[in-house]
Amino acid sequence: MSKQLIASKLAQIATLKSEVASLRQAAKESRLLDKEIKKIARENKAVDRAAKKAARIAKLEAKLASLKNPVGTAARKAAKKPSNVTVMKMAA
């Protein structure tokens, strides 16, 4: 009877060892997956930052272009020639 008990306990130990090994492998895969997720998140953050920067630059360039080429009242004022100088009093 003790041989059967020892054999059953050895079988339990073997199954527990295999379970521990599979759990360790799953934990390792989980860590690798977390690392990949963080890497992708950093890349996405960099892409978003670059896109926002490009949008800001485009907006400022459009504003600069509108200032260089005025329309309407601003264009009329920019196109106006200076008037001749009039002398009010002559110096004596």
Biopython code that builds the backbone (N, CA, C, O; Angstrom):
import numpy as np
from Bio.PDB.StructureBuilder import StructureBuilder

atoms = [
    (1, "MET", "N", (0.815, -1.190, 0.000)),
    (1, "MET", "CA", (0.000, 0.000, 0.000)),
    (1, "MET", "C", (0.857, 1.250, 0.000)),
    (1, "MET", "O", (0.492, 2.237, -0.639)),
    (2, "SER", "N", (1.931, 1.241, 0.664)),
    (2, "SER", "CA", (2.764, 2.422, 0.699)),
    (2, "SER", "C", (3.414, 2.679, -0.661)),
    (2, "SER", "O", (3.692, 3.824, -1.017)),
    (3, "LYS", "N", (3.660, 1.580, -1.435)),
    (3, "LYS", "CA", (4.219, 1.760, -2.784)),
    (3, "LYS", "C", (3.204, 2.450, -3.686)),
    (3, "LYS", "O", (3.563, 3.300, -4.500)),
    (4, "GLN", "N", (1.942, 2.083, -3.539)),
    (4, "GLN", "CA", (0.896, 2.736, -4.338)),
    (4, "GLN", "C", (0.754, 4.206, -3.941)),
    (4, "GLN", "O", (0.557, 5.062, -4.804)),
    (5, "LEU", "N", (0.847, 4.498, -2.678)),
    (5, "LEU", "CA", (0.750, 5.870, -2.190)),
    (5, "LEU", "C", (1.912, 6.704, -2.712)),
    (5, "LEU", "O", (1.740, 7.842, -3.150)),
    (6, "ILE", "N", (3.104, 6.107, -2.652)),
    (6, "ILE", "CA", (4.284, 6.826, -3.161)),
    (6, "ILE", "C", (4.152, 7.059, -4.663)),
    (6, "ILE", "O", (4.486, 8.133, -5.164)),
    (7, "ALA", "N", (3.667, 6.055, -5.371)),
    (7, "ALA", "CA", (3.502, 6.189, -6.825)),
    (7, "ALA", "C", (2.476, 7.266, -7.162)),
    (7, "ALA", "O", (2.682, 8.046, -8.091)),
    (8, "SER", "N", (1.382, 7.316, -6.422)),
    (8, "SER", "CA", (0.362, 8.336, -6.687)),
    (8, "SER", "C", (0.883, 9.737, -6.361)),
    (8, "SER", "O", (0.587, 10.701, -7.067)),
    (9, "LYS", "N", (1.660, 9.833, -5.285)),
    (9, "LYS", "CA", (2.222, 11.144, -4.934)),
    (9, "LYS", "C", (3.248, 11.585, -5.971)),
    (9, "LYS", "O", (3.327, 12.769, -6.299)),
    (10, "LEU", "N", (4.035, 10.639, -6.491)),
    (10, "LEU", "CA", (4.992, 10.973, -7.549)),
    (10, "LEU", "C", (4.268, 11.427, -8.818)),
    (10, "LEU", "O", (4.728, 12.333, -9.514)),
    (11, "ALA", "N", (3.150, 10.800, -9.107)),
    (11, "ALA", "CA", (2.357, 11.200, -10.275)),
    (11, "ALA", "C", (1.793, 12.610, -10.072)),
    (11, "ALA", "O", (1.777, 13.417, -11.001)),
    (12, "GLN", "N", (1.333, 12.898, -8.855)),
    (12, "GLN", "CA", (0.825, 14.247, -8.555)),
    (12, "GLN", "C", (1.934, 15.279, -8.695)),
    (12, "GLN", "O", (1.720, 16.365, -9.234)),
    (13, "ILE", "N", (3.118, 14.932, -8.207)),
    (13, "ILE", "CA", (4.253, 15.849, -8.324)),
    (13, "ILE", "C", (4.573, 16.108, -9.792)),
    (13, "ILE", "O", (4.849, 17.245, -10.176)),
    (14, "ALA", "N", (4.538, 15.065, -10.610)),
    (14, "ALA", "CA", (4.837, 15.219, -12.035)),
    (14, "ALA", "C", (3.809, 16.127, -12.710)),
    (14, "ALA", "O", (4.169, 16.991, -13.510)),
    (15, "THR", "N", (2.527, 15.928, -12.384)),
    (15, "THR", "CA", (1.499, 16.777, -12.996)),
    (15, "THR", "C", (1.635, 18.227, -12.513)),
    (15, "THR", "O", (1.457, 19.161, -13.295)),
    (16, "LEU", "N", (1.946, 18.410, -11.236)),
    (16, "LEU", "CA", (2.125, 19.773, -10.718)),
    (16, "LEU", "C", (3.329, 20.458, -11.362)),
    (16, "LEU", "O", (3.285, 21.653, -11.654)),
    (17, "LYS", "N", (4.409, 19.697, -11.583)),
    (17, "LYS", "CA", (5.580, 20.271, -12.244)),
    (17, "LYS", "C", (5.250, 20.699, -13.669)),
    (17, "LYS", "O", (5.695, 21.753, -14.124)),
    (18, "SER", "N", (4.472, 19.883, -14.371)),
    (18, "SER", "CA", (4.104, 20.248, -15.743)),
    (18, "SER", "C", (3.196, 21.477, -15.745)),
    (18, "SER", "O", (3.307, 22.331, -16.625)),
    (19, "GLU", "N", (2.291, 21.568, -14.753)),
    (19, "GLU", "CA", (1.422, 22.746, -14.652)),
    (19, "GLU", "C", (2.254, 24.001, -14.372)),
    (19, "GLU", "O", (2.012, 25.053, -14.964)),
    (20, "VAL", "N", (3.224, 23.890, -13.478)),
    (20, "VAL", "CA", (4.085, 25.030, -13.148)),
    (20, "VAL", "C", (4.860, 25.466, -14.386)),
    (20, "VAL", "O", (4.997, 26.662, -14.641)),
    (21, "ALA", "N", (5.364, 24.511, -15.151)),
    (21, "ALA", "CA", (6.111, 24.842, -16.363)),
    (21, "ALA", "C", (5.223, 25.560, -17.372)),
    (21, "ALA", "O", (5.642, 26.532, -17.999)),
    (22, "SER", "N", (3.988, 25.071, -17.523)),
    (22, "SER", "CA", (3.082, 25.719, -18.482)),
    (22, "SER", "C", (2.706, 27.121, -18.000)),
    (22, "SER", "O", (2.577, 28.037, -18.812)),
    (23, "LEU", "N", (2.528, 27.300, -16.684)),
    (23, "LEU", "CA", (2.217, 28.622, -16.141)),
    (23, "LEU", "C", (3.390, 29.578, -16.329)),
    (23, "LEU", "O", (3.193, 30.752, -16.642)),
    (24, "ARG", "N", (4.619, 29.075, -16.138)),
    (24, "ARG", "CA", (5.790, 29.918, -16.370)),
    (24, "ARG", "C", (5.863, 30.347, -17.830)),
    (24, "ARG", "O", (6.166, 31.503, -18.124)),
    (25, "GLN", "N", (5.590, 29.427, -18.740)),
    (25, "GLN", "CA", (5.614, 29.754, -20.172)),
    (25, "GLN", "C", (4.542, 30.795, -20.493)),
    (25, "GLN", "O", (4.787, 31.729, -21.257)),
    (26, "ALA", "N", (3.360, 30.631, -19.908)),
    (26, "ALA", "CA", (2.281, 31.601, -20.147)),
    (26, "ALA", "C", (2.664, 32.976, -19.600)),
    (26, "ALA", "O", (2.368, 33.994, -20.225)),
    (27, "ALA", "N", (3.312, 33.014, -18.448)),
    (27, "ALA", "CA", (3.732, 34.291, -17.871)),
    (27, "ALA", "C", (4.783, 34.958, -18.744)),
    (27, "ALA", "O", (4.767, 36.175, -18.932)),
    (28, "LYS", "N", (5.689, 34.160, -19.272)),
    (28, "LYS", "CA", (6.720, 34.702, -20.155)),
    (28, "LYS", "C", (6.088, 35.288, -21.420)),
    (28, "LYS", "O", (6.452, 36.383, -21.848)),
    (29, "GLU", "N", (5.151, 34.565, -22.009)),
    (29, "GLU", "CA", (4.461, 35.070, -23.203)),
    (29, "GLU", "C", (3.678, 36.334, -22.891)),
    (29, "GLU", "O", (3.612, 37.250, -23.710)),
    (30, "SER", "N", (3.088, 36.381, -21.710)),
    (30, "SER", "CA", (2.335, 37.567, -21.303)),
    (30, "SER", "C", (3.255, 38.777, -21.182)),
    (30, "SER", "O", (2.907, 39.875, -21.619)),
    (31, "ARG", "N", (4.439, 38.571, -20.584)),
    (31, "ARG", "CA", (5.396, 39.680, -20.472)),
    (31, "ARG", "C", (5.835, 40.167, -21.843)),
    (31, "ARG", "O", (5.930, 41.372, -22.077)),
    (32, "LEU", "N", (6.104, 39.234, -22.750)),
    (32, "LEU", "CA", (6.508, 39.622, -24.108)),
    (32, "LEU", "C", (5.390, 40.385, -24.815)),
    (32, "LEU", "O", (5.642, 41.361, -25.521)),
    (33, "LEU", "N", (4.159, 39.930, -24.618)),
    (33, "LEU", "CA", (3.022, 40.610, -25.233)),
    (33, "LEU", "C", (2.862, 42.016, -24.663)),
    (33, "LEU", "O", (2.591, 42.958, -25.407)),
    (34, "ASP", "N", (3.028, 42.164, -23.348)),
    (34, "ASP", "CA", (2.950, 43.487, -22.725)),
    (34, "ASP", "C", (4.027, 44.411, -23.272)),
    (34, "ASP", "O", (3.784, 45.595, -23.508)),
    (35, "LYS", "N", (5.219, 43.862, -23.469)),
    (35, "LYS", "CA", (6.324, 44.652, -24.002)),
    (35, "LYS", "C", (5.999, 45.135, -25.424)),
    (35, "LYS", "O", (6.271, 46.285, -25.768)),
    (36, "GLU", "N", (5.421, 44.261, -26.238)),
    (36, "GLU", "CA", (5.037, 44.639, -27.604)),
    (36, "GLU", "C", (3.944, 45.704, -27.595)),
    (36, "GLU", "O", (3.970, 46.644, -28.390)),
    (37, "ILE", "N", (2.984, 45.544, -26.685)),
    (37, "ILE", "CA", (1.897, 46.522, -26.600)),
    (37, "ILE", "C", (2.447, 47.896, -26.234)),
    (37, "ILE", "O", (2.040, 48.905, -26.810)),
    (38, "LYS", "N", (3.373, 47.934, -25.274)),
    (38, "LYS", "CA", (3.970, 49.211, -24.880)),
    (38, "LYS", "C", (4.762, 49.818, -26.018)),
    (38, "LYS", "O", (4.737, 51.034, -26.208)),
    (39, "LYS", "N", (5.465, 48.996, -26.778)),
    (39, "LYS", "CA", (6.243, 49.479, -27.914)),
    (39, "LYS", "C", (5.322, 50.101, -28.969)),
    (39, "LYS", "O", (5.605, 51.176, -29.498)),
    (40, "ILE", "N", (4.235, 49.421, -29.261)),
    (40, "ILE", "CA", (3.273, 49.934, -30.244)),
    (40, "ILE", "C", (2.636, 51.225, -29.742)),
    (40, "ILE", "O", (2.417, 52.150, -30.523)),
    (41, "ALA", "N", (2.338, 51.298, -28.450)),
    (41, "ALA", "CA", (1.750, 52.514, -27.883)),
    (41, "ALA", "C", (2.719, 53.688, -28.018)),
    (41, "ALA", "O", (2.301, 54.802, -28.335)),
    (42, "ARG", "N", (4.021, 53.446, -27.777)),
    (42, "ARG", "CA", (5.009, 54.518, -27.932)),
    (42, "ARG", "C", (5.080, 54.979, -29.388)),
    (42, "ARG", "O", (5.158, 56.177, -29.661)),
    (43, "GLU", "N", (5.053, 54.028, -30.317)),
    (43, "GLU", "CA", (5.100, 54.390, -31.733)),
    (43, "GLU", "C", (3.871, 55.194, -32.135)),
    (43, "GLU", "O", (3.975, 56.176, -32.870)),
    (44, "ASN", "N", (2.699, 54.769, -31.645)),
    (44, "ASN", "CA", (1.469, 55.504, -31.966)),
    (44, "ASN", "C", (1.513, 56.911, -31.393)),
    (44, "ASN", "O", (1.056, 57.861, -32.028)),
    (45, "LYS", "N", (2.062, 57.041, -30.194)),
    (45, "LYS", "CA", (2.172, 58.356, -29.570)),
    (45, "LYS", "C", (3.071, 59.261, -30.398)),
    (45, "LYS", "O", (2.772, 60.440, -30.587)),
    (46, "ALA", "N", (4.178, 58.705, -30.893)),
    (46, "ALA", "CA", (5.089, 59.493, -31.722)),
    (46, "ALA", "C", (4.418, 59.903, -33.019)),
    (46, "ALA", "O", (4.596, 61.031, -33.479)),
    (47, "VAL", "N", (3.648, 59.002, -33.613)),
    (47, "VAL", "CA", (2.948, 59.323, -34.861)),
    (47, "VAL", "C", (1.902, 60.411, -34.614)),
    (47, "VAL", "O", (1.769, 61.340, -35.412)),
    (48, "ASP", "N", (1.165, 60.298, -33.519)),
    (48, "ASP", "CA", (0.165, 61.320, -33.194)),
    (48, "ASP", "C", (0.822, 62.680, -32.978)),
    (48, "ASP", "O", (0.319, 63.709, -33.431)),
    (49, "ARG", "N", (1.955, 62.665, -32.280)),
    (49, "ARG", "CA", (2.670, 63.914, -32.026)),
    (49, "ARG", "C", (3.135, 64.534, -33.338)),
    (49, "ARG", "O", (3.039, 65.748, -33.514)),
    (50, "ALA", "N", (3.636, 63.719, -34.258)),
    (50, "ALA", "CA", (4.092, 64.230, -35.550)),
    (50, "ALA", "C", (2.919, 64.767, -36.368)),
    (50, "ALA", "O", (3.048, 65.783, -37.051)),
    (51, "ALA", "N", (1.781, 64.089, -36.298)),
    (51, "ALA", "CA", (0.606, 64.550, -37.040)),
    (51, "ALA", "C", (0.107, 65.888, -36.499)),
    (51, "ALA", "O", (-0.258, 66.776, -37.269)),
    (52, "LYS", "N", (0.091, 66.029, -35.174)),
    (52, "LYS", "CA", (-0.338, 67.296, -34.575)),
    (52, "LYS", "C", (0.624, 68.421, -34.948)),
    (52, "LYS", "O", (0.202, 69.545, -35.218)),
    (53, "LYS", "N", (1.911, 68.111, -34.961)),
    (53, "LYS", "CA", (2.906, 69.116, -35.325)),
    (53, "LYS", "C", (2.718, 69.541, -36.779)),
    (53, "LYS", "O", (2.785, 70.730, -37.091)),
    (54, "ALA", "N", (2.484, 68.582, -37.664)),
    (54, "ALA", "CA", (2.263, 68.896, -39.074)),
    (54, "ALA", "C", (0.999, 69.745, -39.252)),
    (54, "ALA", "O", (0.976, 70.661, -40.074)),
    (55, "ALA", "N", (-0.047, 69.439, -38.482)),
    (55, "ALA", "CA", (-1.278, 70.219, -38.569)),
    (55, "ALA", "C", (-1.043, 71.655, -38.103)),
    (55, "ALA", "O", (-1.543, 72.598, -38.717)),
    (56, "ARG", "N", (-0.278, 71.825, -37.009)),
    (56, "ARG", "CA", (0.035, 73.182, -36.535)),
    (56, "ARG", "C", (0.825, 73.947, -37.568)),
    (56, "ARG", "O", (0.552, 75.121, -37.819)),
    (57, "ILE", "N", (1.805, 73.293, -38.173)),
    (57, "ILE", "CA", (2.636, 73.955, -39.182)),
    (57, "ILE", "C", (1.788, 74.365, -40.374)),
    (57, "ILE", "O", (1.932, 75.478, -40.879)),
    (58, "ALA", "N", (0.903, 73.481, -40.832)),
    (58, "ALA", "CA", (0.037, 73.801, -41.971)),
    (58, "ALA", "C", (-0.874, 74.985, -41.650)),
    (58, "ALA", "O", (-1.087, 75.855, -42.495)),
    (59, "LYS", "N", (-1.406, 75.016, -40.440)),
    (59, "LYS", "CA", (-2.283, 76.109, -40.042)),
    (59, "LYS", "C", (-1.522, 77.433, -40.028)),
    (59, "LYS", "O", (-2.026, 78.448, -40.509)),
    (60, "LEU", "N", (-0.308, 77.420, -39.475)),
    (60, "LEU", "CA", (0.483, 78.655, -39.428)),
    (60, "LEU", "C", (0.934, 79.089, -40.817)),
    (60, "LEU", "O", (0.996, 80.285, -41.103)),
    (61, "GLU", "N", (1.247, 78.128, -41.680)),
    (61, "GLU", "CA", (1.625, 78.479, -43.056)),
    (61, "GLU", "C", (0.446, 79.094, -43.802)),
    (61, "GLU", "O", (0.624, 80.029, -44.583)),
    (62, "ALA", "N", (-0.756, 78.571, -43.567)),
    (62, "ALA", "CA", (-1.946, 79.147, -44.195)),
    (62, "ALA", "C", (-2.174, 80.569, -43.706)),
    (62, "ALA", "O", (-2.532, 81.454, -44.483)),
    (63, "LYS", "N", (-1.965, 80.778, -42.421)),
    (63, "LYS", "CA", (-2.129, 82.118, -41.853)),
    (63, "LYS", "C", (-1.100, 83.075, -42.450)),
    (63, "LYS", "O", (-1.424, 84.214, -42.787)),
    (64, "LEU", "N", (0.142, 82.607, -42.579)),
    (64, "LEU", "CA", (1.187, 83.431, -43.175)),
    (64, "LEU", "C", (0.872, 83.753, -44.625)),
    (64, "LEU", "O", (1.086, 84.881, -45.070)),
    (65, "ALA", "N", (0.366, 82.777, -45.366)),
    (65, "ALA", "CA", (0.008, 83.011, -46.764)),
    (65, "ALA", "C", (-1.123, 84.031, -46.868)),
    (65, "ALA", "O", (-1.124, 84.867, -47.771)),
    (66, "SER", "N", (-2.084, 83.965, -45.947)),
    (66, "SER", "CA", (-3.185, 84.930, -45.996)),
    (66, "SER", "C", (-2.691, 86.332, -45.651)),
    (66, "SER", "O", (-3.231, 87.317, -46.153)),
    (67, "LEU", "N", (-1.677, 86.432, -44.804)),
    (67, "LEU", "CA", (-1.126, 87.753, -44.487)),
    (67, "LEU", "C", (-0.314, 88.303, -45.651)),
    (67, "LEU", "O", (-0.285, 89.515, -45.869)),
    (68, "LYS", "N", (0.342, 87.427, -46.395)),
    (68, "LYS", "CA", (1.135, 87.879, -47.538)),
    (68, "LYS", "C", (0.249, 88.300, -48.702)),
    (68, "LYS", "O", (0.599, 89.217, -49.446)),
    (69, "ASN", "N", (-0.873, 87.651, -48.865)),
    (69, "ASN", "CA", (-1.797, 87.964, -49.954)),
    (69, "ASN", "C", (-3.122, 88.420, -49.368)),
    (69, "ASN", "O", (-4.067, 87.637, -49.272)),
    (70, "PRO", "N", (-3.192, 89.688, -48.975)),
    (70, "PRO", "CA", (-4.425, 90.144, -48.325)),
    (70, "PRO", "C", (-5.593, 90.242, -49.305)),
    (70, "PRO", "O", (-5.391, 90.408, -50.508)),
    (71, "VAL", "N", (-6.802, 90.138, -48.786)),
    (71, "VAL", "CA", (-8.015, 90.188, -49.587)),
    (71, "VAL", "C", (-8.930, 91.239, -48.983)),
    (71, "VAL", "O", (-8.961, 91.419, -47.765)),
    (72, "GLY", "N", (-9.677, 91.935, -49.836)),
    (72, "GLY", "CA", (-10.679, 92.880, -49.358)),
    (72, "GLY", "C", (-10.066, 94.198, -48.912)),
    (72, "GLY", "O", (-9.202, 94.750, -49.593)),
    (73, "THR", "N", (-10.513, 94.700, -47.768)),
    (73, "THR", "CA", (-10.076, 95.986, -47.247)),
    (73, "THR", "C", (-8.573, 95.995, -47.029)),
    (73, "THR", "O", (-7.909, 96.989, -47.323)),
    (74, "ALA", "N", (-8.031, 94.901, -46.519)),
    (74, "ALA", "CA", (-6.592, 94.834, -46.283)),
    (74, "ALA", "C", (-5.827, 94.957, -47.593)),
    (74, "ALA", "O", (-4.760, 95.569, -47.629)),
    (75, "ALA", "N", (-6.359, 94.383, -48.669)),
    (75, "ALA", "CA", (-5.691, 94.463, -49.969)),
    (75, "ALA", "C", (-5.718, 95.900, -50.494)),
    (75, "ALA", "O", (-4.732, 96.385, -51.047)),
    (76, "ARG", "N", (-6.847, 96.566, -50.315)),
    (76, "ARG", "CA", (-6.936, 97.961, -50.779)),
    (76, "ARG", "C", (-5.960, 98.844, -50.013)),
    (76, "ARG", "O", (-5.295, 99.699, -50.598)),
    (77, "LYS", "N", (-5.876, 98.634, -48.703)),
    (77, "LYS", "CA", (-4.950, 99.436, -47.906)),
    (77, "LYS", "C", (-3.504, 99.158, -48.294)),
    (77, "LYS", "O", (-2.679, 100.070, -48.334)),
    (78, "ALA", "N", (-3.197, 97.880, -48.583)),
    (78, "ALA", "CA", (-1.831, 97.522, -48.945)),
    (78, "ALA", "C", (-1.471, 98.054, -50.322)),
    (78, "ALA", "O", (-0.306, 98.358, -50.579)),
    (79, "ALA", "N", (-2.460, 98.175, -51.220)),
    (79, "ALA", "CA", (-2.192, 98.621, -52.580)),
    (79, "ALA", "C", (-2.197, 100.141, -52.705)),
    (79, "ALA", "O", (-1.782, 100.677, -53.733)),
    (80, "LYS", "N", (-2.657, 100.834, -51.679)),
    (80, "LYS", "CA", (-2.764, 102.280, -51.744)),
    (80, "LYS", "C", (-1.381, 102.923, -51.780)),
    (80, "LYS", "O", (-0.490, 102.567, -51.008)),
    (81, "LYS", "N", (-1.225, 103.874, -52.690)),
    (81, "LYS", "CA", (0.050, 104.581, -52.791)),
    (81, "LYS", "C", (0.054, 105.714, -51.778)),
    (81, "LYS", "O", (-0.993, 106.289, -51.481)),
    (82, "PRO", "N", (1.205, 106.032, -51.257)),
    (82, "PRO", "CA", (1.255, 107.158, -50.319)),
    (82, "PRO", "C", (0.953, 108.461, -51.048)),
    (82, "PRO", "O", (1.323, 108.633, -52.209)),
    (83, "SER", "N", (0.284, 109.368, -50.364)),
    (83, "SER", "CA", (-0.069, 110.663, -50.984)),
    (83, "SER", "C", (1.140, 111.590, -50.970)),
    (83, "SER", "O", (2.122, 111.368, -50.261)),
    (84, "ASN", "N", (1.030, 112.637, -51.782)),
    (84, "ASN", "CA", (2.101, 113.629, -51.833)),
    (84, "ASN", "C", (2.151, 114.397, -50.525)),
    (84, "ASN", "O", (1.136, 114.594, -49.857)),
    (85, "VAL", "N", (3.333, 114.816, -50.182)),
    (85, "VAL", "CA", (3.524, 115.568, -48.949)),
    (85, "VAL", "C", (3.070, 116.997, -49.182)),
    (85, "VAL", "O", (3.433, 117.601, -50.191)),
    (86, "THR", "N", (2.280, 117.553, -48.265)),
    (86, "THR", "CA", (1.861, 118.952, -48.358)),
    (86, "THR", "C", (2.537, 119.732, -47.245)),
    (86, "THR", "O", (2.600, 119.289, -46.098)),
    (87, "VAL", "N", (3.040, 120.898, -47.607)),
    (87, "VAL", "CA", (3.746, 121.731, -46.636)),
    (87, "VAL", "C", (2.745, 122.771, -46.142)),
    (87, "VAL", "O", (2.144, 123.496, -46.935)),
    (88, "MET", "N", (2.576, 122.833, -44.835)),
    (88, "MET", "CA", (1.621, 123.780, -44.260)),
    (88, "MET", "C", (2.264, 125.153, -44.022)),
    (88, "MET", "O", (1.658, 126.187, -44.305)),
    (89, "LYS", "N", (3.469, 125.151, -43.512)),
    (89, "LYS", "CA", (4.160, 126.413, -43.246)),
    (89, "LYS", "C", (5.556, 126.307, -43.767)),
    (89, "LYS", "O", (6.198, 125.258, -43.708)),
    (90, "MET", "N", (6.003, 127.400, -44.269)),
    (90, "MET", "CA", (7.370, 127.457, -44.749)),
    (90, "MET", "C", (8.245, 127.961, -43.601)),
    (90, "MET", "O", (7.851, 128.853, -42.850)),
    (91, "ALA", "N", (9.363, 127.412, -43.487)),
    (91, "ALA", "CA", (10.267, 127.869, -42.443)),
    (91, "ALA", "C", (10.863, 129.188, -42.885)),
    (91, "ALA", "O", (11.188, 129.361, -44.059)),
    (92, "ALA", "N", (11.008, 130.110, -41.965)),
    (92, "ALA", "CA", (11.512, 131.426, -42.335)),
    (92, "ALA", "C", (13.001, 131.521, -42.279)),
    (92, "ALA", "O", (13.564, 132.578, -42.567)),
]
sb = StructureBuilder()
sb.init_structure("model")
sb.init_model(0)
sb.init_chain("A")
sb.init_seg("    ")
for serial, (resi, resn, name, xyz) in enumerate(atoms, 1):
    if name == "N":
        sb.init_residue(resn, " ", resi, " ")
    sb.init_atom(name, np.array(xyz, "f"), 0.0, 1.0, " ", f" {name:<3s}", serial, name[0])
structure = sb.get_structure()
